[in-house]
Amino acid sequence: MRAVYAASMAKRGFTGPRGLFEGQRAWSSCSTRQSQSIGRTFTGIHHADRAEEIFIFNPCQPVLEATLDLKRSYDISASDVERVRCDIFKAGFDFAGGGIYGPKDHVWLKEQGDYNLKYLISAALLDGEVGPAQLDPRAFKR
């Protein structure tokens, strides 16, 4: 079921983050043990290159749901917003907020935008939705 879902998402243009398989806290560093990281579960591992079950949680999702709910509930427009403060758990900040994986100040590629809290919150406030249109490189200039 998850494979069909992943294939369906890929067909619509969704991609995952770079560095999922290599680098600090990536698949290669977790493939021989159970990960204790919040939002990541690796189980049923029999070979270093294959897992029977993988669940990866995008830390942006609850923040975006809250942002969109606030925008709709209070009819907020982007011009009403002076600044945004987002509190998120440490692993989420590291991954999507500019922590140990580097700054998230500029988005030039889709793969930089889809796990970037600063950009995604801005897109949600501007457009009232976050989807493929907001991850089109032409939208980044806004």
N, C-alpha and C positions, 0 to 999 in steps of 0.2 A: 504494500500500500504506500509506504514512504517512497519507494523507488518511482512509482507512478506519479506521485505528487511532485517529487524532485524533477522528473522529466517534464512534467507539465509546466512547472515554473521555468525551467531552462528554455522550453519552447517559446515562452513569452518574453524571453530576454533577461530573466533574472540570473545573476551570477553570484558566486560566493566571494569572500574576501581573499585577497592575495595572502600568501603565507600560511594558509590553513595547514599545509602539510610540512612545511619547513619553518625553522626559526624557533624563537623563544615561545614556549607554551603551545606549540603546534602539535599536529597529529604525531609527528615522528618522536616527539618527547613524551607523548602520552600512550604510545601504542603498546607498551609492555606492562602497563599497570592501570588500575582504576583511577581515573582523574577525580580529584576532590574539589575541583574548581566549581564555583557557583555557575550554573547554567550550562555545564558541559558534562555529559555522561558518556563514557565509553565502556561497553560491556561485551561479553561474549567474544573476546579477542582470542583467536587461535593462531593467526599469522600476523607478522608485523605490517603486512600490506592489506589486511582485510579485517573487517569487524562485522559481526552479525547485527549489531544495533548501534546506531550513532544518533545522538540527539544533540543538536547545537542550538542554543537559545540566543537570539539576537537581543542584546541588552537595550536596544533602542525601542523595541516594540511597546513596552508599557509606558514609556515616556511619551511616545508619539500618540498612543491611545488617549492619554491624559490631556495632551496638548490639543488634540482634535476635539475632545469632549468639551474642554474649556472654551475653545473657539466657538463651537456650535451653541453651547449653553448660554454664553454671555454675548454672543454676536460680536466677537472681537475681530477687528481688522488689523492688519499688520501695522498700520499707522498709529494704532492705539498703544502699541508696545514700545516702551522705552528701553527695556533690557529684559533679559531672561536669565533666571537662575535655575539650574537643574541639579538636584541632589540625586546621586546614583551610587550604587555600591562600587567598591574599589575596582573589581575586575571589569565592570561595565565602563568605568571611567578610563581605565587603562586601554581597553579595546576600542571604545567609540568616542571617548571624550578628550583624548589628547594626553593620556598618561604615558606609561612606559613604551608604548608603541609609536610615540611621536606626536607632534602637533597636528591639530585638525583645523587649521586656520584657512586653508585654501582647498577648493575642490575643482579639479580639472578633468577627472575621469569618473565614470560611473562607479568604478570599484573604490574610489575614494569617498564617494557620496553616500553609498548605501549602508555604511557603518560609521557615520559621522554625525554625532548628536547635534552639533552646531548647525550643520547644513540641514539636516532633516527637520529639526524644530523650526528653522526659518522657512523651509518649504511648506511645512504644515500650516504655519501662520499666514503665509502668502496665498497659498492655493486652497486651503481647507481639505487637502488630501495629500497622501504620499503614495506614489505608485510609479509605474514606468515613465510617465511624462515628467515627473520631478527628477528622474535620474537620467534624463536626456542631457547631454553636454550643453545644449543651447539654453537650458534652464539654469545652469550654474552661474551665469553672469548676473542674474537678478540678485 
